[in-house]
């Protein structure tokens, strides 16, 4: 897809356990998925984001789809200025990781 390696981020959550990180902050004070994605968006400032489809069967993909959509929208708001200026995302694409989608891949234009 032509994305430079330094622009790719991995959250490194344990497989089949991402639901445990579906929060702003975990009980032990670590960044949850919402915060991690929000910070990445504010730091990298992408105009387009690709997320797993919320229709994906895998529970980790469902969690990241939801957390990613929330983070993308909130990163464009004036919330938490200490984490950087708003990052305006123009498009969000949802893709299927394992199974074929029953319908075309979703696109969420934000402009």
N, C-alpha and C positions, 0 to 999 in steps of 0.2 A: 504494500500500500504506500510505500515511500515515506513512512514515518521514521525520522532519525532515531537511532537507539537511545539517545539521551533524552528523548521525549516520551519514552515508554516507561510507565510506572507499574510496579507490582505491589500489592498490599501485603502479600505473604501470610495471609490468614490460613489456618489449617483446613485441609480439604474436608468438606461436609460439616464444617463448623462455623461458617460465616454468620449464621443467624445469631451466634453468641456475640457478634460484633455489630449488630444492627442497632446502633445507638450513636449519640454524639461522643460519649466517653464510656469506657467499660468500667465495671465496678472497681477495678484495681487502678483506675486513673489513666489508662492508656487510651489513645484516640480510637474511637469506634469508626465504622465505615463511613458514616455521614461526615464526620470531621476530617478523616483522611482524604476523602474525595473532594470535599470543599477546599481544603488546603492545596491539593494538587491543582485544582482548577484555578485558584487564585494565583498560584505560583507559575504555572505553565501558560495560562491565558489562551487556551485553545479557542478557535472559532467553531470547530466541529468536534463532537464527542461521539464515540461508538460505545454502546453498552449492550450487554446481553439482553435478549428479549425477555419480557416479563412472562411470556408464554412458554419459556424453556422449562423442561421438566426438572432440571437439577436445582435443588434448593439454594445452593450458593449463587447460582446465576440469577434466580428470582430476587434474592436479597440485594445483590449488586445493582440489578436493574432498578429497583425502587430507590435505593440509597443514591444511586447515580443521578436519577431524575431530580430528586430533591436537592442534591448538592449543586447540580447544574443551574437550577432555577434560583436557589438561594445565593449562589456565588455571584449572580448578576445584580443582586440587591445591595443596598448600603449597609447591610448587617455586618457586624464585626469588622469595623474598619482597621482594627489592629492586625488583621490577617491580610491586609492589602486592599487595594481599590477593587471595586466590582469588576468582574470578568464577564463580558457579554458573549454568551454562546449563541451562535446563529442557528445551528442545527444539531439535533441529536438523532443518531441512527441506532435502531435496535437490530441486532443480528442474532441468529439462532446458532448455538454452539454445537449441539449434538444431533437433535432430531430435526427433520424437515418441518418448517412452519406450515400450519393449515391455511395460512393466508400470506400475502406479500409482507416483506419486512416493513416495519413501521418507521416512519420518519416524523420527527417532532420539530417543525420549523418554529423558531422562537422570535423571528423578526417580523 
